[in-house]
């Protein structure tokens, strides 16, 4: 990094880092990673092709920090929504089963869960929403932010994957 760019960034950091942190804490009081966001904001500025040509660097920094925070919140919400769907699979059990039958069912669920884990994230969640939660493709598309056609394709590909895995298993293992 050229010395003049380093000095420019250092000066901006000294002038605005605290102010950006206060802005983020005021706008998103529960945000735990304010200092990380401030650092990432300045990292983004340093990666800009020619940061000295930005007419209003303060506004650029504030907008970048706000965008990064919103992106973090969206990612957290998406992860939380998908983690809840995955957690439900592990709590499926029928208390009236014999210990042997329970153990066999548990092993089958673990195997099935591992097959689902092999799928790309969106494909796995589309499959779970469709086959386990009974959602329509339109609802899946809305919840995952994809098209209806894409939802149909993801479910079909997931079913093909599961079918291929089942065909590799001995027939008696799934009775």
C-alpha positions in Angstrom: 0.0 0.0 0.0 1.5 3.4 -1.0 2.5 5.6 1.9 0.1 8.4 0.9 -2.8 6.0 0.8 -1.8 4.5 4.2 -1.7 8.0 5.6 -5.1 8.9 4.1 -6.7 5.8 5.6 -5.0 6.4 8.9 -6.3 10.0 9.1 -9.8 8.9 8.1 -9.7 6.1 10.7 -8.6 8.6 13.5 -11.3 11.1 12.4 -14.3 8.7 11.9 -13.8 5.3 13.5 -15.3 6.3 16.9 -18.1 8.2 15.3 -19.0 5.2 13.0 -19.0 2.9 16.1 -21.3 5.2 17.9 -23.6 5.5 14.9 -23.8 1.6 14.7 -24.4 1.2 18.5 -27.2 3.9 18.3 -28.9 2.4 15.3 -28.4 -1.3 16.2 -28.0 -1.4 20.0 -27.9 -5.2 20.1 -25.1 -5.6 17.5 -22.3 -7.5 19.2 -19.7 -7.0 16.5 -19.5 -3.2 16.1 -15.7 -3.0 16.2 -15.4 -5.8 13.6 -17.9 -3.9 11.3 -15.9 -0.6 11.8 -12.7 -2.5 10.8 -14.3 -4.1 7.8 -15.7 -0.7 6.7 -12.1 0.6 6.5 -10.9 -2.5 4.9 -13.6 -2.0 2.2 -12.4 1.5 1.7 -8.8 0.4 1.4 -9.9 -2.1 -1.3 -11.6 0.7 -3.3 -9.6 1.3 -6.5 -8.6 4.9 -5.7 -10.1 5.9 -2.3 -8.6 9.4 -2.4 -11.0 10.3 -5.3 -14.1 9.7 -3.2 -15.8 13.1 -2.9 -17.3 12.4 0.6 -15.3 9.7 2.4 -17.2 10.2 5.6 -20.6 9.4 3.9 -19.0 6.5 2.1 -17.8 5.0 5.4 -21.2 5.5 7.1 -23.1 3.9 4.2 -20.6 1.0 4.0 -20.9 0.4 7.8 -24.7 0.5 7.6 -24.7 -1.9 4.6 -22.3 -4.3 6.3 -24.5 -4.3 9.5 -27.7 -5.0 7.5 -25.9 -7.8 5.6 -24.8 -9.4 8.9 -28.3 -9.3 10.3 -29.7 -10.9 7.2 -27.1 -13.7 7.3 -27.9 -14.3 11.0 -31.6 -14.4 10.3 -31.1 -16.8 7.4 -28.8 -19.1 9.5 -31.3 -19.1 12.4 -34.2 -20.0 10.2 -32.3 -22.9 8.6 -30.8 -24.1 11.8 -34.2 -24.4 13.4 -35.4 -26.7 10.5 -32.3 -28.9 10.8 -32.7 -29.2 14.6 -36.2 -30.7 14.3 -35.0 -33.8 12.6 -32.9 -34.9 15.6 -35.9 -34.8 18.0 -38.0 -37.3 16.1 -38.6 -40.4 18.2 -41.5 -42.7 19.1 -41.3 -43.7 22.7 -43.4 -46.9 22.1 -40.7 -48.6 20.0 -38.7 -51.5 21.3 -35.0 -50.7 22.0 -33.9 -52.6 18.9 -36.4 -50.9 16.7 -35.6 -47.5 18.2 -31.9 -48.0 17.6 -32.5 -49.1 14.0 -34.8 -46.0 13.4 -32.2 -43.8 15.1 -29.4 -45.1 12.8 -31.7 -44.6 9.7 -32.4 -41.0 10.7 -28.7 -40.3 11.3 -27.9 -41.8 7.9 -30.7 -39.9 6.2 -29.5 -36.7 8.0 -26.0 -37.3 6.8 -27.3 -37.6 3.2 -29.1 -34.3 3.6 -25.9 -32.7 4.9 -24.2 -33.7 1.6 -26.6 -31.5 -0.3 -25.9 -27.8 -0.9 -27.6 -25.6 1.7 -30.5 -24.2 -0.4 -31.2 -27.6 -2.0 -31.3 -29.2 1.4 -33.6 -26.6 2.9 -35.9 -26.7 -0.2 -36.2 -30.5 0.3 -36.9 -30.3 4.0 -39.5 -27.6 3.5 -41.3 -29.6 0.7 -41.1 -33.2 2.0 -41.0 -32.7 5.8 -42.8 -29.5 6.4 -45.2 -29.8 3.5 -44.7 -26.4 2.0 -45.7 -25.6 -1.6 -43.0 -24.7 -4.1 -44.4 -21.1 -4.1 -44.0 -20.9 -0.4 -40.5 -22.4 -0.5 -39.5 -19.9 -3.2 -40.7 -17.0 -1.1 -39.0 -18.3 2.1 -35.7 -19.0 0.4 -35.7 -16.1 -2.0 -35.5 -18.2 -5.1 -37.9 -18.8 -8.0 -40.6 -21.4 -8.0 -38.9 -23.2 -10.9 -35.6 -23.2 -8.9 -37.5 -24.7 -5.8 -38.9 -27.5 -8.0 -35.4 -28.2 -9.4 -33.8 -28.2 -5.9 -36.4 -30.6 -4.6 -36.0 -32.9 -7.6 -32.2 -33.0 -7.4 -32.4 -33.7 -3.6 -34.8 -36.5 -4.2 -32.5 -38.0 -6.9 -29.6 -37.7 -4.4 -31.6 -39.5 -1.6 -32.9 -42.1 -4.1 -29.3 -42.8 -5.3 -28.2 -43.2 -1.7 -31.1 -45.5 -0.9 -30.3 -47.7 -3.9 -26.8 -48.2 -2.6 -28.1 -49.6 0.8 -29.0 -53.2 1.4 -32.7 -53.7 1.0 -33.2 -55.0 4.6 -31.7 -51.9 6.1 -34.9 -49.8 5.4 -37.7 -52.1 6.4 
